[in-house]
Amino acid sequence: MLLDESHVTTRPARGTDRAAIWGLVQELADSFTPEAHSFSTVFDASLDDRSTLVVVAETDERDLVGYLLAHLIPAFHVGTTICWVEEVMVAAQLRRSGVGRSLMSAAEIWADQNETAYVALATRRADEFYRAVGYEESATYYRKLLDPK
């Protein structure tokens, strides 16, 4: 299915979006195996957290086809917050159709409304997309997995 951005609506996620987002989360994860119970706990907490944005993309037919998860993070070096985009996922059949662009635009609007200094993210698989929507490479990403307690 091909869409253009005029056929995609973004809106804040609701509790009723849980199952559709869960399906997309399972497609996104390749470093971890998501667990439904843990997902539900984090999903509920995210919806209640004013410093967290969960936004979904849906088609004219109300099919949920993507989501974005972002956080406001205080940053000493800019003297305000930054917006960190943690997850962006678009259903495979709708990639390159404007859905991701709509989700990123929603995050940028939210970040601007919250007077953040900038929007940032890390990616391993979507460099071309982020460059196409105006992002530039800025740093190298490191992580250290911690042993579960």
C-alpha positions, 0 to 999 in steps of 0.5 A: 500500500502506498500512501502520502502524508495527507493520508496519515494522521498522528495523535497521542497514543491511548491505552486502546492502542496497546495491542497495535503498538505491541505488534510493532514493538515485536517487529522493531526489537532485534537486540532484545526479546520484548515481553508483553507484561514488561511492555504493558508496564512501560507503556502505561507509565509512558502514557502517564509521564508528561516528559514522555511522548508516545505518538501513533500514526494511523491511516484514513481507515484508522489502521495504526501503522507506526509509533514514536517514543520520545523523552525530554531529558535535562541537559546541562550543556544547553541549559534546558532539555533535549528531546531524545527519540528512543523508538520509531517504528513503521509497519514494513509495508508502509515504509517510505510512504511518509509515515516516519516523516509524520511521526518525526514531525510530531516529535519535533513539534512536541519538542518545540512546544517544550522549548527543547534545544534539539531533537536527537536519536541513535540508529543503526538501520535508518541513516538514509531516512534521518538524513532525508528528514533533516538530521545530521550525524553528530556523535557515536553511540555507546552502550553497556548492557547491565546484568539483570538483577 
